[in-house]
Amino acid sequence: MRRILVLGGYGGFGGRVSARLAADGFEVLVAGRSRAAAERFCTGRPHLIPLALDRDRDLAGALAKHRPFALVDAAGPFQGASYAVAETCIAAGCHYLDLADGRDFVVGIGALDAAARAAGTAVLSGASSVPALSGAVLRSLTGGMERVDAVEMAISASNRATAGASVTRAILSYIGRPIRLRRAGRWITAFGWQEMRREDFEVAGAKPISGRLVGLADVPDLDLVPGRLPGRPAVSFRAGTELALANRALWLLSWLVRSGLVSRIDRLAPPLLRLQSWTSRFGSARSGMVVRVFGRVAGRRVERRWTLVADRGDGPEIPALAVPILLAKIGRGEIAPGARDAGAALDLRDYEPAFARLAIRHESREHALPPPLYRRVIGPRFEALPASVRCIHDVLRDAGASGEADVGRGTNPLARLAAWIIGFPPAGPCPLHVAFAERDGVETWIRDFGGYRFRSRLSQEGDRLVERFGPLRFSFDLPSDKKGLAMTLRGWRIGPLSLPLGLAPRSAAREWEEGGRFHFDVPIALPLVGMVVHYRGWLEPEGRDS
């Protein structure tokens, strides 16, 4: 019987890991600072042995005395933690796994690779829902894809899934803090627990989970996934709890942190834990996880979606499933020595036996997606456009392009006022980046002229393109040929009220290819006022390498 030492082995997730390892026939040293808590957890359970252990003081001695096959660190939090535990395991010739979700911690574990190889030990970080399970799901979903444009993941926990102190501190570590995201072909900064949206979790044979609020979370996948999939896709991860009130409270707190009004929110962990305990009787015992992938398969635009619904309070079991599977693989020699994240260590089928023993249903689906917006408006003529023009307008969920622009500005005071209201840049050459976000056939363009940003929304109405700037909507024909396309204004309105075409802004925008690049020329003038802005330049797609 192999012996496993579990740090935090009587905690929320550590206790589940300990119980599963014991059920699989391992002898488990349930370790933590409290001997009494360890004894209470182990009482009446075979193969569980309590062990009082302070990881910061006597870990090396404990490893030398008990000589475990592997150590599992389930204590956390891992945000800002060192690799001292893993290094001690390597020195002792003991395999190491953890349940870390700290982004820097998991991504940086490869720094120990040479030492782990030399010692013949396997060091795996992130043996939990992320990146172990999420990575397995992504490999299953993206098989056969030529390019992946976007990956969107979300987890919503049951309100009865009690979070421990480490999990609460981990969440508080990124609320309102900058999060580095891959979006629109480049790395941008977003903020923890913001950009909230509602998420549905639907699996055949299970009652749907509908309308759960989730906000941006900082997880290792945000760094790991772009480099592992063709096309270096945009990646986002959102998390939330079942109760909308709790999510909205954290969202408000994120704004206080982001604005600098509140800084030391780690001190809120104890009262938040008490509040969670008081409200745990509300809500259900149902949790959900979804992974959505948008990309191309044999020239088709598709969304592939994996969804999991956990009933009867089994959601908190999911982070504990990877460890027993990985330890079994290490024992069979299927995982080579070395230090790496667990995001590429398992396949989705490895989880099937564990899922089958729980109240868990999961499934994968593929949905065909419609052609891009400009293709739908222009019709068959779209295929005759130059390649660079087609490429810019081939937007699926997320895209970006960068280049240069030369901006001219009108001198009339009214022209200057109009330009200021819209957010047009000052005159002169400047770098340009355009972010394209597509949702349900509607595109949002965010143009960034050297830090001056403005956005518009583009959609289809019949055979015309409609571009919206705030309450103003402009309707265009898109005449095109093999040289490029133009935008011809056919109407405008404010809200539902149509306005006289004679009073509309004048614009003869054009797009074409020159030297293999996408070029544009957009003059905008007002009747009786003259030129407001005139910007022209070029763009090249970003992040579409395969």
JOVENGI-V461100 format. One record per residue. N is the residue number from 0. RES is the residue in one letter. SS is DSSP state (alpha for helix, beta for strand, coil for the rest). PSI is psi in whole degrees, -180 to 180 (* if undefined). OMEGA is omega as a letter, one per 40 degrees, with the letter a starting at -180 (NA if undefined). Layout:
BEGIN
n = <N N>
res = <RES RES>
ss = <SS SS>
psi = <PSI PSI>
omega = <OMEGA OMEGA>
END
This chain:
BEGIN
n = <0 1 2 3 4 5 6 7 8 9 10 11 12 13 14 15 16 17 18 19 20 21 22 23 24 25 26 27 28 29 30 31 32 33 34 35 36 37 38 39 40 41 42 43 44 45 46 47 48 49 50 51 52 53 54 55 56 57 58 59 60 61 62 63 64 65 66 67 68 69 70 71 72 73 74 75 76 77 78 79 80 81 82 83 84 85 86 87 88 89 90 91 92 93 94 95 96 97 98 99 100 101 102 103 104 105 106 107 108 109 110 111 112 113 114 115 116 117 118 119 120 121 122 123 124 125 126 127 128 129 130 131 132 133 134 135 136 137 138 139 140 141 142 143 144 145 146 147 148 149 150 151 152 153 154 155 156 157 158 159 160 161 162 163 164 165 166 167 168 169 170 171 172 173 174 175 176 177 178 179 180 181 182 183 184 185 186 187 188 189 190 191 192 193 194 195 196 197 198 199 200 201 202 203 204 205 206 207 208 209 210 211 212 213 214 215 216 217 218 219 220 221 222 223 224 225 226 227 228 229 230 231 232 233 234 235 236 237 238 239 240 241 242 243 244 245 246 247 248 249 250 251 252 253 254 255 256 257 258 259 260 261 262 263 264 265 266 267 268 269 270 271 272 273 274 275 276 277 278 279 280 281 282 283 284 285 286 287 288 289 290 291 292 293 294 295 296 297 298 299 300 301 302 303 304 305 306 307 308 309 310 311 312 313 314 315 316 317 318 319 320 321 322 323 324 325 326 327 328 329 330 331 332 333 334 335 336 337 338 339 340 341 342 343 344 345 346 347 348 349 350 351 352 353 354 355 356 357 358 359 360 361 362 363 364 365 366 367 368 369 370 371 372 373 374 375 376 377 378 379 380 381 382 383 384 385 386 387 388 389 390 391 392 393 394 395 396 397 398 399 400 401 402 403 404 405 406 407 408 409 410 411 412 413 414 415 416 417 418 419 420 421 422 423 424 425 426 427 428 429 430 431 432 433 434 435 436 437 438 439 440 441 442 443 444 445 446 447 448 449 450 451 452 453 454 455 456 457 458 459 460 461 462 463 464 465 466 467 468 469 470 471 472 473 474 475 476 477 478 479 480 481 482 483 484 485 486 487 488 489 490 491 492 493 494 495 496 497 498 499 500 501 502 503 504 505 506 507 508 509 510 511 512 513 514 515 516 517 518 519 520 521 522 523 524 525 526 527 528 529 530 531 532 533 534 535 536 537 538 539 540 541 542 543 544 545>
res = <M R R I L V L G G Y G G F G G R V S A R L A A D G F E V L V A G R S R A A A E R F C T G R P H L I P L A L D R D R D L A G A L A K H R P F A L V D A A G P F Q G A S Y A V A E T C I A A G C H Y L D L A D G R D F V V G I G A L D A A A R A A G T A V L S G A S S V P A L S G A V L R S L T G G M E R V D A V E M A I S A S N R A T A G A S V T R A I L S Y I G R P I R L R R A G R W I T A F G W Q E M R R E D F E V A G A K P I S G R L V G L A D V P D L D L V P G R L P G R P A V S F R A G T E L A L A N R A L W L L S W L V R S G L V S R I D R L A P P L L R L Q S W T S R F G S A R S G M V V R V F G R V A G R R V E R R W T L V A D R G D G P E I P A L A V P I L L A K I G R G E I A P G A R D A G A A L D L R D Y E P A F A R L A I R H E S R E H A L P P P L Y R R V I G P R F E A L P A S V R C I H D V L R D A G A S G E A D V G R G T N P L A R L A A W I I G F P P A G P C P L H V A F A E R D G V E T W I R D F G G Y R F R S R L S Q E G D R L V E R F G P L R F S F D L P S D K K G L A M T L R G W R I G P L S L P L G L A P R S A A R E W E E G G R F H F D V P I A L P L V G M V V H Y R G W L E P E G R D S>
ss = <coil coil beta beta beta beta beta coil coil coil coil alpha alpha alpha alpha alpha alpha alpha alpha alpha alpha alpha alpha coil coil coil beta beta beta beta beta beta coil coil alpha alpha alpha alpha alpha alpha alpha alpha coil coil coil coil coil beta beta beta beta beta coil coil coil coil coil coil alpha alpha alpha alpha alpha alpha alpha alpha coil coil coil beta beta beta beta coil coil coil coil coil coil coil coil coil coil alpha alpha alpha alpha alpha alpha alpha alpha alpha coil coil beta beta beta beta coil coil coil coil alpha alpha alpha alpha alpha alpha alpha alpha alpha alpha alpha alpha alpha alpha alpha alpha alpha coil coil beta beta beta beta coil coil coil alpha alpha alpha alpha alpha alpha alpha alpha alpha alpha alpha alpha alpha alpha coil coil coil coil beta beta beta beta beta beta beta beta beta beta beta coil coil coil coil coil coil coil alpha alpha alpha alpha alpha alpha alpha alpha coil coil beta coil coil beta beta beta beta beta beta coil coil beta beta beta beta beta beta beta coil coil coil coil beta beta beta beta beta coil coil coil coil coil coil coil beta beta beta beta beta beta beta beta coil coil coil coil alpha alpha alpha alpha coil alpha alpha alpha coil coil coil coil coil beta beta beta beta beta beta beta beta coil coil alpha alpha alpha alpha alpha alpha alpha alpha alpha alpha alpha alpha alpha alpha alpha coil coil coil coil coil coil alpha alpha alpha alpha alpha alpha alpha alpha alpha alpha alpha alpha alpha alpha alpha coil coil coil coil coil coil coil beta beta beta beta beta beta beta beta beta beta beta coil coil beta beta beta beta beta beta beta beta beta beta beta coil coil coil coil alpha alpha alpha alpha alpha alpha alpha alpha alpha alpha alpha alpha alpha alpha alpha alpha alpha coil coil coil coil coil coil beta beta beta beta alpha alpha alpha coil coil coil alpha alpha alpha alpha alpha alpha alpha alpha alpha coil coil coil beta beta beta beta beta beta beta beta beta coil coil coil coil alpha alpha alpha alpha alpha alpha alpha alpha alpha alpha alpha alpha coil coil alpha alpha alpha alpha alpha alpha coil coil coil coil coil beta beta beta beta beta beta beta beta beta beta beta beta coil coil coil alpha alpha alpha alpha alpha alpha alpha alpha alpha alpha coil coil coil coil coil beta beta beta beta beta beta beta beta beta beta beta beta coil coil beta beta beta beta beta beta beta beta coil coil beta beta beta beta beta beta beta beta beta beta coil coil beta beta beta beta beta beta coil coil beta beta beta beta beta beta coil coil beta beta coil coil beta beta beta coil beta beta beta beta beta beta beta coil coil beta beta beta coil alpha alpha alpha coil coil beta coil coil coil beta beta beta beta beta coil coil beta beta beta beta beta beta beta beta beta beta coil coil coil beta beta beta beta beta beta beta beta beta beta beta beta coil coil coil coil coil>
psi = <121 147 133 133 124 110 133 32 -6 10 -172 -55 -36 -37 -38 -39 -46 -46 -40 -40 -41 -40 -27 2 6 150 124 122 108 100 146 174 -26 109 -40 -44 -40 -41 -42 -42 -38 -17 126 8 120 151 5 126 121 144 120 123 127 111 -26 -8 -49 31 -44 -40 -39 -40 -40 -36 -45 -18 59 154 -38 157 136 118 106 16 -53 -173 157 -8 119 5 160 177 25 -42 -47 -41 -38 -39 -43 -44 -30 -1 31 131 152 133 154 167 29 141 7 123 -54 -38 -51 -45 -32 0 -22 -15 -20 7 -47 -43 -40 -41 -44 -33 -9 28 148 130 111 122 141 35 66 -158 -38 137 5 -58 -46 -39 -41 -41 -44 -39 -35 -42 -35 3 128 -2 134 -33 140 124 -34 146 128 125 151 146 133 119 146 146 -18 -1 92 126 136 178 -40 -43 -43 -44 -36 -43 -45 -22 -22 -3 121 -1 157 138 129 122 147 116 140 37 8 174 129 172 125 -171 140 135 20 -173 47 149 168 141 140 147 108 126 137 134 -2 147 130 151 116 141 27 136 136 147 167 133 153 109 162 -32 -29 -30 -38 -40 -44 -41 -8 -4 146 132 -6 69 164 142 133 152 129 151 161 168 175 -41 123 -36 -42 -42 -42 -34 -42 -34 -44 -42 -37 -36 -35 -40 -46 -37 -10 2 -27 137 -51 71 -7 -25 -10 -6 -50 -49 -33 -37 -41 -42 -42 -39 -41 -34 4 -20 -14 161 -163 -173 35 133 160 154 139 141 122 134 130 126 -160 134 115 42 -6 145 123 157 129 133 130 130 139 135 124 128 175 31 16 -4 -45 -11 -25 -44 -18 -2 -32 -36 -52 -37 -45 -40 -38 -41 -41 -43 -32 2 20 -10 120 156 154 166 128 165 161 8 -18 17 -23 157 159 -34 -22 -27 -17 -48 -39 -42 -40 -24 1 168 64 132 141 156 160 142 154 134 130 138 151 166 165 162 -51 -34 -38 -37 -45 -33 -153 -25 -18 -37 -19 -10 154 151 -42 -32 -44 -41 -44 -37 7 69 126 103 -50 137 167 157 146 153 -145 153 152 123 131 147 144 158 -14 135 -38 -35 -41 -39 -45 -42 -38 -41 -45 -34 24 149 166 168 149 171 149 157 151 134 135 124 130 123 127 129 117 41 -5 133 139 125 125 110 127 102 86 36 -14 116 142 156 158 160 134 136 178 134 104 -126 25 155 133 125 131 126 101 -128 -8 135 132 131 129 144 154 73 139 161 -167 -12 -29 -157 163 165 116 117 129 -8 161 159 163 115 -131 -3 116 143 154 131 -30 -20 3 155 148 129 131 63 143 152 137 176 137 124 29 1 153 126 152 155 114 96 139 124 158 143 136 -9 -37 -160 132 -52 153 108 140 156 -152 159 149 138 147 149 25 22 151 *>
omega = <a a i i a i a a i a a i i i i i a a a i i i i i i i a i a a i a a i a i i a i a a a i a i i i a a a i a i a a a a a a i i i i a a i i i a i i i i a a e a i i a i i a a i i i i i a a a a i a i i i a i i a a a a a a a i i i a a a i i a a a a i i a a i i a i i e a a a i i i a i i a a i i i i a i a a i i a i i i a i i i i a i i a a i a i i i a a a i a a i i i a i a i i i i a i i a a i i a a i i a i i a i i i i i a i a i i i i i a i a a a a a i a a a a a a i i a a i a i i i i i i a a a a i i a i i i i i i i i i a a a a i a a a i i i a a i i i i i i i a a a i i i a i a i a i i i a a i a a i a i i i a i i a i a i i i i i i a i a i a i a a a a i i a i i i i i i i a i a i a a a i a a i a a i a a i a a a i i a a a i a i i i i i i i i a a i i a a i a a a a a i a a i a i a a i i a i a i a i i a i i i a i a i i a i a i a i i i i i i i i i a a a i a i a i i i i a i i i i i a i i i i a i i i a a i i i i a i a i i a a a i a i a i i i a i a a a i a a a i a i a i a i a a i i a a a i i a i a i a i a a a a i a i i i i a i i a i i a i a i i a i a i i a i i i a a a i i i i a a a i i a i i a i i NA>
END
